[in-house]
Amino acid sequence: MTDERSPPSLADVAATATIPAGELLIDEFRTGHVTGEYGPNDVKTDVDDRAERLVLDVLDDRVPSHATHGEETGTRGDGAYTWVIDPLDGTNNFVAGFPSFATATCCLHDDEPVATAVYEPLPGSLYVAARDAGTHVVEGDELDELVASVRPDTTHRETLAVGLADADPAGRALAADSDTPLEHGTVSYVVGLPAIRDPELRARSDRIADAIGSTCKRVLQSWSPCVDWGLLARGGTEAVVCFRPDPYEQYAGSLLAEEAGAAVRESEGVYVAAADADVAERLHDLAAERRS
């Protein structure tokens, strides 16, 4: 059991649940034999299901009274706490052999994100954020130690202690900070599946993308939003613009950005986070103008 009142403790649970799923992803990706069931706009693999099951196994053990909302399993239970799970963010990339994907687990309290973990297993980056405790990244030897203790084939005996409530002598705290002017910068653009599937919404999305492209050097559409959120949180890109984003990545990613100090602007269907408040305002106004 964990302390349901402590976002850093919930972030520890998120990390404990997310790492085994990410390790499964990297093991299967390296086989080079992943197959998917393709739809017109998305693809599913058995790895999605298996990764989500690993996350649920940890949550069922650590926080059995909490509800869950998984991309594959749907909603289970109810109450003040709900865990939103994206077992494989970037499935199209994964199946195509393109190395850009992640797994994410986010805890909501009264529908507001309070703790999250996003694991990118290929570069070896674990992003962890908790409300009012900042965003941190765990990499290198420290991550290796965590991974060794919670791989899918390891018995889960203890919840990881990532230490968001502790001092940060290793400099793991992140800041969404960039000195690059927008016209020379990179902006990630995230579009939710419902907007991709609907012709009218897709046309609006294309107008937003064109408007963003007129303001910056590069518009990045990675098809793995959690990867984009991690880049923003560590100051690698200048902004993330979302149009009708899917909840599975949005809750996790928005908390990473906000706790890393990103400026946020949002209105109906549009969410913008940027390293600079003026950039956030400018991009939000552009997107909002073209969303209808």
NUVEX-250876 format. One line per 8 residues: number of its first residue (from 1); their letters; for each residue x, y, z of N, C-alpha, C. Coordinates in pm, whole numbers. Example, Ala and Ser with C-alpha at 12.3 -4.5 7.8 and 13.67 -1.06 7.14 Angstrom:
BEGIN
1	as	1319/-569/780/1230/-450/780/1320/-330/780 ~ 1285/-225/708/1367/-106/714/1290/3/787
// end
This chain:
BEGIN
1	mtderspp	85/-119/0/0/0/0/89/125/0 ~ 36/233/-59/110/357/-57/27/465/13 ~ 92/575/44/23/687/106/-56/760/-2 ~ -188/746/-2/-271/803/-107/-268/955/-107 ~ -215/1017/-2/-215/1163/6/-85/1224/-43 ~ 12/1145/-81/144/1197/-115/173/1178/-263 ~ 173/1286/-343/208/1271/-484/346/1208/-508 ~ 452/1243/-430/579/1174/-454/571/1023/-433
9	sladvaat	493/978/-332/477/834/-312/402/770/-428 ~ 303/839/-479/230/788/-595/320/785/-718 ~ 413/880/-728/509/878/-839/600/756/-829 ~ 636/716/-707/713/594/-689/636/473/-741 ~ 506/467/-712/424/357/-763/419/362/-915 ~ 403/482/-971/399/496/-1116/526/443/-1180 ~ 641/475/-1123/768/427/-1176/777/275/-1165 ~ 736/222/-1052/741/77/-1030/654/4/-1132
17	atipagel	541/63/-1167/450/0/-1263/496/17/-1407 ~ 563/126/-1436/594/161/-1574/719/93/-1626 ~ 820/77/-1542/946/20/-1589/930/-121/-1645 ~ 860/-214/-1579/848/-347/-1638/783/-346/-1776 ~ 684/-259/-1796/620/-250/-1927/720/-200/-2031 ~ 799/-99/-1995/899/-49/-2088/1005/-152/-2122 ~ 1043/-232/-2025/1142/-337/-2051/1086/-444/-2144 ~ 958/-475/-2130/894/-566/-2226/900/-507/-2366
25	lidefrtg	869/-380/-2379/871/-316/-2510/1008/-328/-2576 ~ 1113/-297/-2500/1246/-299/-2561/1287/-442/-2598 ~ 1251/-539/-2516/1283/-677/-2548/1214/-721/-2677 ~ 1087/-686/-2692/1013/-726/-2812/1057/-646/-2934 ~ 1089/-520/-2916/1133/-437/-3028/1262/-491/-3088 ~ 1349/-539/-3003/1480/-586/-3050/1473/-719/-3123 ~ 1359/-790/-3109/1347/-914/-3185/1331/-888/-3333 ~ 1274/-772/-3367/1251/-738/-3506/1138/-813/-3571
33	hvtgeygp	1053/-879/-3490/946/-962/-3547/808/-923/-3496 ~ 791/-798/-3455/662/-755/-3404/565/-734/-3521 ~ 448/-790/-3508/345/-770/-3610/227/-697/-3548 ~ 154/-625/-3631/42/-547/-3581/-83/-568/-3664 ~ -195/-535/-3601/-324/-537/-3669/-354/-393/-3710 ~ -345/-366/-3839/-355/-230/-3888/-500/-191/-3914 ~ -537/-73/-3864/-661/-8/-3900/-629/108/-3992 ~ -730/188/-4030/-703/300/-4120/-618/410/-4058
41	ndvktdvd	-621/422/-3924/-548/530/-3859/-456/484/-3747 ~ -465/358/-3706/-389/313/-3590/-353/166/-3609 ~ -273/115/-3516/-231/-24/-3521/-224/-76/-3377 ~ -258/-204/-3359/-252/-267/-3229/-165/-392/-3238 ~ -95/-420/-3129/-15/-543/-3120/-47/-614/-2990 ~ -9/-740/-2982/-28/-811/-2856/63/-754/-2747 ~ 168/-681/-2789/259/-620/-2692/187/-511/-2614 ~ 95/-438/-2678/16/-338/-2606/-56/-402/-2487
49	draerlvl	-123/-514/-2516/-199/-583/-2411/-108/-635/-2300 ~ 2/-695/-2339/92/-754/-2240/157/-647/-2154 ~ 195/-534/-2215/255/-425/-2138/156/-366/-2039 ~ 32/-350/-2082/-69/-295/-1990/-95/-390/-1875 ~ -91/-519/-1901/-113/-616/-1795/-4/-606/-1689 ~ 119/-580/-1731/228/-564/-1635/205/-442/-1546 ~ 158/-333/-1605/127/-214/-1526/15/-244/-1427 ~ -91/-308/-1475/-205/-338/-1389/-167/-431/-1275
57	dvlddrvp	-77/-525/-1301/-35/-618/-1195/25/-541/-1077 ~ 108/-441/-1107/169/-362/-1001/65/-276/-930 ~ -22/-212/-1007/-124/-126/-946/-221/-207/-860 ~ -258/-325/-908/-348/-410/-830/-285/-450/-697 ~ -153/-463/-697/-82/-502/-576/-59/-382/-484 ~ -20/-266/-542/20/-152/-461/-97/-63/-420 ~ -192/-43/-510/-303/49/-481/-435/-19/-523 ~ -472/-128/-460/-588/-206/-505/-721/-132/-497
65	shathgee	-729/-28/-416/-855/44/-403/-872/150/-512 ~ -770/173/-593/-776/277/-694/-837/225/-824 ~ -903/312/-897/-956/278/-1029/-845/286/-1133 ~ -866/220/-1246/-770/227/-1357/-845/255/-1486 ~ -777/321/-1577/-830/349/-1711/-718/322/-1810 ~ -718/202/-1866/-614/162/-1958/-660/173/-2103 ~ -566/203/-2191/-600/215/-2332/-652/83/-2388 ~ -604/-28/-2334/-646/-160/-2383/-760/-220/-2302
73	tgtrgdga	-761/-200/-2171/-858/-268/-2084/-976/-182/-2046 ~ -973/-52/-2078/-1083/34/-2042/-1081/70/-1894 ~ -1199/103/-1840/-1211/151/-1703/-1248/40/-1608 ~ -1177/37/-1495/-1209/-58/-1387/-1219/20/-1257 ~ -1328/-3/-1184/-1345/59/-1054/-1382/206/-1063 ~ -1394/268/-945/-1421/412/-939/-1368/465/-806 ~ -1376/596/-789/-1325/657/-667/-1247/782/-699 ~ -1185/840/-597/-1113/966/-612/-985/950/-694
81	ytwvidpl	-925/829/-690/-798/806/-759/-820/715/-880 ~ -767/758/-995/-772/678/-1117/-635/682/-1183 ~ -589/565/-1226/-461/554/-1295/-487/539/-1445 ~ -433/631/-1524/-448/629/-1669/-320/569/-1729 ~ -339/469/-1814/-225/389/-1863/-218/393/-2015 ~ -102/430/-2067/-72/413/-2209/44/315/-2217 ~ 16/186/-2242/122/86/-2235/226/99/-2345 ~ 183/149/-2462/276/165/-2574/236/291/-2651
89	dgtnnfva	298/399/-2616/275/526/-2685/370/531/-2804 ~ 312/523/-2924/394/517/-3045/390/380/-3107 ~ 274/315/-3107/264/179/-3160/300/173/-3308 ~ 256/272/-3387/292/272/-3529/443/275/-3548 ~ 512/356/-3468/658/361/-3475/718/226/-3437 ~ 665/169/-3330/715/42/-3277/708/-67/-3383 ~ 594/-80/-3447/575/-186/-3547/661/-161/-3671 ~ 679/-34/-3706/759/-1/-3824/909/-11/-3799
97	gfpsfata	949/-31/-3673/1090/-37/-3641/1153/99/-3621 ~ 1068/202/-3605/1119/337/-3582/1136/357/-3432 ~ 1256/391/-3386/1286/390/-3242/1237/512/-3166 ~ 1106/532/-3163/1049/643/-3087/919/596/-3024 ~ 926/556/-2899/808/508/-2828/835/511/-2678 ~ 729/499/-2601/740/506/-2455/622/435/-2393 ~ 626/421/-2262/512/372/-2186/488/470/-2072 ~ 361/492/-2037/329/597/-1940/219/552/-1845
105	tcclhdde	232/593/-1721/132/568/-1618/113/696/-1539 ~ -13/740/-1524/-41/866/-1457/-154/848/-1358 ~ -136/900/-1237/-238/894/-1134/-315/1026/-1129 ~ -448/1015/-1137/-535/1131/-1124/-600/1129/-987 ~ -613/1246/-927/-690/1261/-804/-800/1361/-832 ~ -924/1317/-824/-1038/1401/-861/-1017/1460/-1000 ~ -975/1372/-1093/-960/1403/-1236/-845/1498/-1268 ~ -758/1525/-1172/-641/1608/-1197/-515/1523/-1180
113	pvatavye	-421/1531/-1277/-298/1451/-1265/-213/1496/-1148 ~ -169/1401/-1065/-87/1434/-948/47/1361/-947 ~ 60/1254/-1025/186/1180/-1027/194/1101/-1157 ~ 313/1095/-1214/326/1023/-1341/468/971/-1359 ~ 478/868/-1442/608/817/-1487/597/787/-1635 ~ 695/832/-1711/706/804/-1855/843/742/-1878 ~ 844/623/-1936/969/551/-1957/995/533/-2105 ~ 1107/589/-2152/1155/566/-2288/1269/464/-2278
121	plpgslyv	1244/339/-2307/1346/238/-2280/1465/241/-2376 ~ 1448/285/-2499/1560/283/-2593/1669/383/-2555 ~ 1638/511/-2534/1743/601/-2487/1776/583/-2340 ~ 1688/512/-2267/1712/490/-2125/1682/613/-2042 ~ 1559/663/-2054/1518/783/-1979/1386/756/-1909 ~ 1386/771/-1778/1265/759/-1698/1230/898/-1645 ~ 1119/952/-1694/1071/1081/-1647/967/1058/-1538 ~ 983/1128/-1427/891/1113/-1314/854/1251/-1265
129	aardagth	723/1272/-1245/676/1402/-1197/569/1381/-1091 ~ 563/1473/-995/459/1472/-893/417/1616/-868 ~ 289/1634/-843/235/1767/-821/310/1840/-710 ~ 360/1957/-741/435/2043/-648/568/1984/-603 ~ 617/1883/-677/748/1825/-645/842/1825/-765 ~ 801/1882/-876/888/1893/-992/888/1771/-1082 ~ 963/1785/-1191/985/1677/-1286/1133/1639/-1282 ~ 1159/1509/-1273/1296/1458/-1269/1315/1354/-1378
137	vvegdeld	1439/1336/-1419/1473/1228/-1511/1577/1139/-1445 ~ 1556/1009/-1458/1651/910/-1405/1713/838/-1523 ~ 1847/837/-1530/1918/779/-1643/2045/711/-1593 ~ 2117/647/-1684/2248/591/-1653/2244/480/-1550 ~ 2347/479/-1464/2360/372/-1365/2242/368/-1269 ~ 2190/485/-1234/2078/488/-1141/1956/419/-1202 ~ 1931/445/-1329/1819/378/-1395/1844/228/-1406 ~ 1967/190/-1438/1999/48/-1448/1965/-26/-1319
145	elvasvrp	1993/38/-1206/1963/-25/-1077/1813/-41/-1057 ~ 1736/60/-1096/1591/50/-1084/1537/-59/-1175 ~ 1585/-61/-1298/1537/-160/-1395/1566/-301/-1347 ~ 1683/-322/-1291/1720/-456/-1245/1626/-507/-1136 ~ 1566/-415/-1061/1481/-457/-950/1337/-481/-989 ~ 1295/-433/-1107/1154/-446/-1143/1131/-493/-1286 ~ 1228/-562/-1345/1204/-618/-1477/1084/-712/-1472 ~ 1020/-738/-1589/901/-824/-1589/923/-961/-1528
153	dtthretl	1046/-1013/-1534/1072/-1146/-1482/1121/-1143/-1337 ~ 1107/-1026/-1272/1150/-1011/-1134/1028/-1003/-1043 ~ 1033/-1071/-930/924/-1061/-833/922/-922/-772 ~ 804/-858/-774/793/-722/-721/775/-730/-570 ~ 880/-697/-497/872/-705/-352/859/-567/-287 ~ 920/-469/-348/919/-336/-288/881/-233/-394 ~ 817/-126/-350/794/-13/-438/923/67/-451 ~ 957/105/-575/1077/184/-595/1069/315/-520
161	avgladad	1183/364/-476/1190/495/-413/1268/586/-507 ~ 1196/658/-593/1261/747/-688/1311/872/-619 ~ 1244/915/-513/1296/1022/-430/1262/1162/-475 ~ 1142/1184/-527/1105/1319/-569/1093/1414/-452 ~ 1065/1363/-334/1051/1450/-217/1185/1481/-152 ~ 1293/1421/-202/1424/1439/-141/1503/1551/-210 ~ 1619/1581/-153/1710/1675/-219/1758/1614/-350 ~ 1809/1699/-438/1846/1654/-572/1994/1682/-601
169	pagralaa	2084/1618/-529/2227/1646/-551/2275/1600/-687 ~ 2206/1502/-747/2252/1450/-876/2205/1537/-993 ~ 2126/1641/-965/2082/1730/-1071/1981/1667/-1165 ~ 1890/1585/-1109/1792/1519/-1194/1672/1607/-1226 ~ 1654/1718/-1153/1539/1805/-1176/1549/1869/-1314 ~ 1437/1871/-1385/1434/1925/-1520/1367/2061/-1522 ~ 1401/2138/-1625/1338/2268/-1647/1308/2282/-1795 ~ 1184/2313/-1827/1145/2341/-1965/1194/2481/-1998
177	dsdtpleh	1320/2489/-2036/1387/2618/-2050/1463/2618/-2182 ~ 1437/2717/-2264/1507/2727/-2393/1528/2872/-2429 ~ 1647/2902/-2478/1679/3037/-2525/1664/3050/-2677 ~ 1624/2942/-2743/1612/2944/-2888/1488/3024/-2930 ~ 1502/3123/-3015/1384/3196/-3063/1290/3102/-3137 ~ 1161/3130/-3131/1064/3041/-3193/1092/3021/-3341 ~ 1132/3125/-3411/1154/3111/-3556/1270/3017/-3588 ~ 1355/2990/-3490/1466/2896/-3510/1441/2763/-3438
185	gtvsyvvg	1324/2750/-3377/1301/2638/-3288/1217/2526/-3345 ~ 1195/2426/-3260/1116/2308/-3294/993/2303/-3206 ~ 879/2281/-3268/751/2270/-3197/692/2134/-3228 ~ 661/2058/-3125/593/1929/-3143/443/1954/-3160 ~ 384/1882/-3253/240/1894/-3276/175/1758/-3255 ~ 79/1754/-3162/13/1630/-3123/-135/1639/-3159 ~ -184/1538/-3229/-325/1533/-3269/-385/1404/-3218 ~ -499/1413/-3150/-565/1294/-3099/-629/1212/-3210
193	lpairdpe	-644/1083/-3186/-699/994/-3288/-838/1036/-3337 ~ -928/1079/-3248/-1060/1121/-3300/-1048/1233/-3404 ~ -953/1323/-3386/-935/1431/-3483/-873/1380/-3612 ~ -793/1276/-3605/-735/1217/-3725/-840/1143/-3806 ~ -932/1078/-3736/-1032/994/-3802/-1146/1075/-3865 ~ -1172/1194/-3811/-1283/1275/-3860/-1232/1371/-3969 ~ -1285/1363/-4092/-1232/1447/-4201/-1236/1597/-4172 ~ -1346/1644/-4111/-1356/1787/-4082/-1253/1829/-3978
201	lrarsdri	-1240/1748/-3871/-1141/1782/-3768/-999/1771/-3823 ~ -978/1675/-3910/-844/1661/-3968/-809/1784/-4053 ~ -908/1836/-4124/-883/1957/-4202/-846/2074/-4111 ~ -914/2083/-3997/-879/2188/-3901/-738/2168/-3848 ~ -706/2041/-3820/-573/2009/-3770/-465/2048/-3869 ~ -492/2024/-3997/-394/2061/-4100/-374/2212/-4103 ~ -481/2288/-4083/-468/2434/-4081/-383/2479/-3962 ~ -403/2412/-3848/-322/2445/-3730/-175/2415/-3757
209	adaigstc	-149/2297/-3815/-10/2260/-3844/56/2359/-3938 ~ -17/2404/-4040/39/2503/-4133/70/2634/-4061 ~ -20/2674/-3971/3/2800/-3898/125/2790/-3808 ~ 138/2677/-3740/256/2657/-3654/383/2659/-3739 ~ 377/2591/-3852/494/2583/-3939/541/2718/-3989 ~ 451/2814/-3996/489/2947/-4043/565/3026/-3936 ~ 568/2974/-3813/630/3049/-3703/763/2991/-3658 ~ 795/2867/-3698/914/2801/-3642/993/2730/-3751
217	krvlqsws	1109/2681/-3714/1194/2610/-3810/1139/2473/-3844 ~ 1084/2405/-3743/1044/2265/-3764/921/2232/-3681 ~ 823/2166/-3745/710/2110/-3673/734/1959/-3665 ~ 742/1908/-3542/771/1767/-3520/641/1692/-3491 ~ 609/1593/-3573/496/1505/-3549/550/1363/-3538 ~ 581/1325/-3415/653/1201/-3389/564/1079/-3380 ~ 432/1100/-3358/337/992/-3332/371/920/-3202 ~ 445/983/-3116/470/932/-2981/473/1052/-2886
225	pcvdwgll	355/1102/-2847/347/1227/-2771/428/1229/-2643 ~ 435/1116/-2573/511/1117/-2447/659/1147/-2471 ~ 711/1105/-2585/848/1139/-2622/859/1290/-2639 ~ 760/1349/-2705/759/1494/-2724/756/1567/-2590 ~ 674/1518/-2497/663/1583/-2367/796/1577/-2291 ~ 864/1464/-2301/994/1453/-2236/1094/1551/-2292 ~ 1093/1569/-2425/1184/1665/-2488/1157/1807/-2438 ~ 1031/1844/-2428/998/1977/-2378/1041/1994/-2233
233	arggteav	1013/1894/-2150/1044/1903/-2008/1193/1922/-1982 ~ 1277/1868/-2071/1421/1882/-2050/1482/1995/-2133 ~ 1397/2076/-2197/1446/2193/-2269/1497/2165/-2407 ~ 1463/2049/-2464/1512/2015/-2598/1433/2078/-2710 ~ 1305/2104/-2686/1221/2170/-2785/1158/2294/-2722 ~ 1096/2375/-2807/1044/2503/-2758/899/2495/-2713 ~ 821/2399/-2766/680/2395/-2730/618/2264/-2777 ~ 503/2234/-2716/415/2127/-2763/278/2188/-2782
241	vcfrpdpy	220/2166/-2900/85/2211/-2931/-2/2088/-2952 ~ -116/2082/-2882/-205/1966/-2893/-341/2009/-2945 ~ -396/1930/-3036/-532/1951/-3084/-612/1826/-3053 ~ -710/1841/-2966/-796/1731/-2923/-713/1606/-2887 ~ -619/1622/-2795/-529/1510/-2763/-600/1396/-2693 ~ -544/1275/-2707/-595/1157/-2638/-556/1165/-2491 ~ -644/1119/-2400/-614/1133/-2257/-498/1047/-2211 ~ -472/936/-2279/-372/841/-2230/-233/901/-2224
249	eqyagsll	-201/989/-2318/-72/1057/-2314/-82/1197/-2253 ~ -199/1260/-2268/-211/1400/-2231/-196/1423/-2081 ~ -257/1339/-2001/-246/1357/-1856/-100/1346/-1812 ~ -34/1240/-1857/105/1219/-1818/194/1331/-1868 ~ 180/1366/-1996/267/1465/-2056/247/1604/-2001 ~ 122/1642/-1980/97/1776/-1929/155/1796/-1790 ~ 151/1690/-1708/210/1702/-1574/362/1715/-1583 ~ 425/1638/-1671/570/1653/-1690/604/1797/-1725
257	aeeagaav	529/1854/-1819/559/1989/-1865/534/2093/-1756 ~ 419/2084/-1691/384/2185/-1591/480/2182/-1473 ~ 516/2061/-1428/607/2052/-1314/751/2088/-1351 ~ 781/2088/-1482/911/2136/-1528/912/2286/-1551 ~ 798/2351/-1523/792/2496/-1531/747/2551/-1664 ~ 692/2468/-1752/644/2518/-1881/526/2611/-1862 ~ 517/2711/-1948/400/2799/-1951/290/2729/-2029 ~ 169/2733/-1976/58/2659/-2034/-55/2754/-2073
265	resegvyv	-112/2731/-2191/-232/2800/-2235/-326/2694/-2293 ~ -452/2698/-2254/-546/2600/-2307/-685/2658/-2318 ~ -757/2605/-2415/-898/2636/-2434/-959/2517/-2506 ~ -1082/2526/-2543/-1154/2410/-2596/-1078/2343/-2711 ~ -1033/2219/-2686/-968/2141/-2790/-823/2172/-2814 ~ -770/2277/-2752/-632/2318/-2777/-557/2327/-2645 ~ -437/2268/-2642/-350/2276/-2524/-210/2307/-2574 ~ -150/2410/-2516/-15/2450/-2555/71/2462/-2430
273	aaadadva	189/2403/-2435/290/2421/-2330/420/2463/-2397 ~ 485/2563/-2340/606/2615/-2403/705/2660/-2298 ~ 831/2667/-2339/937/2711/-2248/923/2858/-2215 ~ 856/2933/-2301/842/3078/-2283/694/3114/-2285 ~ 652/3201/-2192/510/3236/-2182/459/3308/-2306 ~ 541/3395/-2365/498/3465/-2486/480/3368/-2603 ~ 568/3269/-2611/556/3167/-2716/429/3085/-2695 ~ 400/3049/-2571/278/2974/-2543/155/3053/-2586
281	erlhdlaa	153/3181/-2555/40/3266/-2592/27/3276/-2743 ~ 136/3297/-2809/134/3313/-2956/86/3187/-3024 ~ 138/3073/-2984/99/2947/-3047/-45/2911/-3015 ~ -87/2939/-2892/-226/2911/-2856/-322/2994/-2942 ~ -290/3122/-2959/-378/3208/-3037/-387/3160/-3181 ~ -274/3119/-3238/-274/3066/-3374/-360/2942/-3386 ~ -341/2848/-3293/-416/2723/-3298/-564/2746/-3276 ~ -598/2832/-3179/-738/2857/-3149/-809/2925/-3266
289	errs	-738/3009/-3336/-796/3080/-3450/-834/2983/-3563 ~ -756/2875/-3575/-775/2782/-3687/-844/2652/-3650 ~ -890/2640/-3526/-951/2514/-3485/-1096/2503/-3529 ~ -1158/2615/-3573/-1299/2611/-3611/-1317/2647/-3757
// end
